[in-house]
Amino acid sequence: MLIKKMLWLVVILCLVGLSVPSFSANPEPPRNTLIITQEFKNVVDNSWSNLDFPKNVQPPGLYYIELSDLVGTVGCWGSKKDPYPDGPNKEVLTAWRDDVPLESGKADFRLQYRLSKTNVWVELIVIAPQAAIMDTWFPFGLQEAKKNIGQTFLALDSFTGIGLQTPTWNTANSG
C-alpha cells in the first residue's frame, strides 16, 4: 500500500491601506481587508504560487500576503539583505513568521505581481538565473513556523495577480 503525504497551503492577500504611517509600530502583520484566499495542493519545487483575480483590479498601495494552514515542507525564496526599501510613509516592508518580523525587519520574500494595464508579471526584485542560492537569496523554510509566514509589500501600480516563489525542497506533493 502506498501512502502519499499531502501538503497544502492557503495563500491570503490583504489590503493594508494606501497611507499607513503608524504601521511600523504594529507588533503583528496587517490584515485589514481580505482580498482573496486560495488553497494550493501538490506544489512543485520552486514554482510560483500565484493568486489570480483578473476582474478585481487592486490599486497601488500597501499589501500583505500570507501562507498559512501549511502541511508538509514548503517555504518562500527570500533575502536577508532587505532588498525592498521601506515605504514612503515609514511602512515596514518585511517578511513575517508567526506574526513576528523576520531578522528584525530586515528580510524579504521573492514576490511578483501582474500589472493590470499590460497583463505582464513583474518581480519586485529581479535576480539573475542561478543567482538564488547564495548569501543574498535563500529559501525560508516553514519548519520553524507554527502558524504562518507572510510579506508586506508596496504595489506601485494597479495589479490583478500576486505570487510567491515557493520551494518545497524537491518534493512535488507540497501545498
C-alpha positions in Angstrom: 0.0 0.0 0.0 1.4 3.4 -1.0 0.6 6.3 1.4 1.2 9.7 -0.1 1.9 12.6 2.3 -0.2 15.6 1.2 1.0 19.2 1.6 -1.2 22.2 1.1 -1.1 25.9 1.9 -3.6 28.7 1.9 -2.4 32.0 0.5 -4.1 35.1 1.6 -3.8 38.7 0.2 -4.9 41.6 2.3 -5.1 45.4 1.5 -3.4 47.2 4.3 -4.2 50.8 3.2 -2.9 53.5 0.9 -1.3 55.5 3.7 -0.4 53.8 6.9 2.2 56.0 8.7 1.8 54.1 12.0 2.4 50.6 10.5 6.0 50.4 11.6 5.0 50.4 15.2 2.5 47.5 14.9 3.6 44.3 16.7 2.0 42.0 14.1 1.4 41.9 10.4 -1.5 43.9 8.9 -4.6 42.1 7.9 -7.1 44.9 7.3 -9.1 43.9 4.3 -9.2 40.4 2.8 -9.0 40.5 -1.0 -8.6 36.8 -1.9 -7.7 33.5 -0.4 -6.7 30.3 -2.3 -5.7 26.8 -1.4 -2.8 25.2 -3.3 -2.2 21.4 -3.4 0.8 19.5 -4.8 3.0 22.5 -5.2 6.1 21.7 -7.4 9.5 22.7 -6.1 10.5 26.4 -6.9 7.2 27.1 -8.7 5.3 30.4 -8.5 2.2 30.1 -6.3 0.1 32.8 -7.9 -3.2 34.2 -6.9 -5.2 35.5 -10.0 -8.1 38.0 -9.7 -8.4 39.4 -13.3 -11.8 41.1 -12.6 -10.8 42.6 -9.3 -8.1 45.2 -10.1 -6.2 46.3 -7.0 -4.9 49.8 -6.7 -1.4 50.8 -5.8 -0.9 50.6 -2.1 0.4 48.7 0.9 -0.4 44.9 0.9 0.2 41.8 3.0 0.4 38.3 1.5 0.5 35.3 3.8 1.0 31.5 3.6 -0.9 29.6 6.3 -2.5 26.3 7.2 0.7 24.6 6.0 1.2 20.8 5.8 4.4 19.3 4.6 7.6 21.1 3.5 7.1 24.5 1.8 8.6 27.9 2.0 9.4 31.1 0.1 12.6 32.2 -1.6 13.8 35.3 0.2 16.7 37.6 1.1 18.3 38.6 4.4 19.7 41.7 2.8 16.3 43.6 3.0 16.1 44.4 -0.8 12.7 46.1 -0.6 13.2 49.6 0.7 10.6 50.7 3.3 7.7 52.7 2.1 7.5 56.5 1.8 5.3 56.7 4.9 7.6 54.6 7.0 5.8 51.3 6.2 8.0 48.4 7.1 8.2 46.1 4.1 9.4 42.8 5.6 8.8 39.1 5.9 6.9 37.7 8.9 7.0 34.3 10.6 4.2 33.6 13.2 3.3 37.3 13.2 6.9 38.4 14.1 9.1 40.3 11.6 12.0 38.1 10.4 15.5 39.2 11.0 14.3 42.2 12.9 12.5 43.6 9.9 15.5 43.0 7.5 14.2 40.2 5.3 12.0 39.9 2.2 10.4 37.2 0.1 10.7 36.9 -3.7 7.4 38.2 -5.0 5.8 39.0 -8.3 2.6 40.7 -9.4 0.7 41.1 -12.7 0.2 44.6 -13.9 -3.4 45.4 -14.8 -2.6 47.6 -17.8 -0.2 45.2 -19.6 -1.2 41.8 -18.1 2.6 41.2 -17.6 4.0 39.6 -14.4 6.8 41.6 -12.9 9.0 40.8 -9.9 9.6 43.3 -7.2 13.3 42.4 -7.4 14.7 40.7 -10.5 17.5 38.3 -9.8 19.8 36.6 -12.3 19.2 33.0 -13.2 21.1 30.6 -10.9 21.8 33.5 -8.5 19.3 32.4 -6.0 21.3 30.0 -3.8 23.8 32.4 -2.3 24.1 34.6 0.8 21.6 37.0 -0.8 18.8 34.6 -1.6 17.8 31.6 0.4 14.6 29.6 0.9 12.8 30.5 4.1 11.6 27.2 5.5 8.4 26.9 7.4 9.7 24.1 9.6 10.1 26.7 12.5 6.8 28.4 11.8 3.8 27.3 13.9 1.1 29.4 12.1 2.2 31.3 9.0 4.7 33.3 7.0 3.9 36.5 5.2 5.3 39.6 3.4 4.3 43.2 3.5 4.9 44.9 0.1 4.2 48.2 -1.7 2.5 47.8 -5.1 3.4 50.8 -7.2 0.9 50.0 -9.9 -2.6 48.5 -10.2 -2.4 44.7 -10.4 -4.6 41.6 -11.0 -2.4 38.9 -9.6 0.2 38.2 -7.0 2.6 35.3 -6.4 5.4 34.0 -4.2 8.1 31.6 -5.4 7.7 28.5 -3.2 10.4 26.0 -2.7 9.4 22.6 -1.4 12.9 21.1 -1.1 12.5 18.7 -4.0 9.0 17.4 -3.2 6.1 17.6 -5.6 3.3 16.9 -3.1 3.5 20.1 -1.1 0.9 22.7 -0.8 
